[in-house]
Amino acid sequence: MQGIQRTIRKRRLEGRTDYKARLYLLKSGKPRVIFRKTNRYLLAQIVVSEIAQDKVLVNVTTKDLIKYGWPEKLSGSLKSLPAAYLMGYLLVKKSKNIKEGVLDIGLLTHVPKSRIYAFVKGLKDAGFDIPCNDDVLPTEDLINKKKETAKLINQLKEKII
């Protein structure tokens, strides 16, 4: 007899969900700002958890930036730092009533000054209240490395407003 063993949930075995971290996010009572990466795009959502169900309030991908004039080939991919920054900015402008939340990055690793935190900087610049240490956010120089990108970001911000 081996004793009592703990059953491991299916999504944890697949490497999809960290239930302990999810519980802390749900206990906060604030909407979750979810950031995910795919092979081609970056995705962001604002989600409110109701009884045993999540309700998506706003959904934005970097593919939506093309509608506002983001060039696919000229100044980088849809997974770059400037694209992540603009996606955060666009998410806040699309969600009119929600002004605060907590960041949910799932099983992604925390890397300071990365796309995750460029997204958070876009959220903060658009007026969203999200708890984050300012030391991990990328500087304006990192986001606007190229002069063309800086001009393009300013043009797109005006279109988004």
C-alpha positions, 0 to 999 in steps of 0.5 A: 500500500503506497498511501494517499496520493494527491490528484493533479488536475488535468490543466496543471499536468498539461502546463496550462494553469497555475491554480495557486496563482489563479486563486490569488488573482481571483481573491483580489476581486478586481478584473484580470488583465490577461496577456498571452503570446502565440507564435504570430500575435500577442493577445490581451483580454480584460476578464471578470470572474463570476461564479465559476465562469470567466466573462471576457469584457474586452479582447484585443490582439496585435492584429487589430493594430493593422486596422489603425495603420500598423505596417506589417513589414515596414517597422517590425512584427506584430510581436515587437515591443512597440506593438505590445505597447500599442496593444496595451494602449488600445485595450484601455481605450476600448474598455471605457468603464474599467480603470483598474485591474491585476495582471495575469500572465499565466505561465509566462516567465517574468522578464524585466523590460520585455513585451509583457511590461511594454504592454503594462506601460501602454496600459499605464500611459492610457490611464489604467491603474495596475499594480506594477513596479516601475523598475521593470517597465521598459524606457521610452528609448527601448520602445522607440528605438527607431525614429520611424517607430516613434512617429508611427506610435504617435500617429497611432495613438492619435487615431486610437483616441 
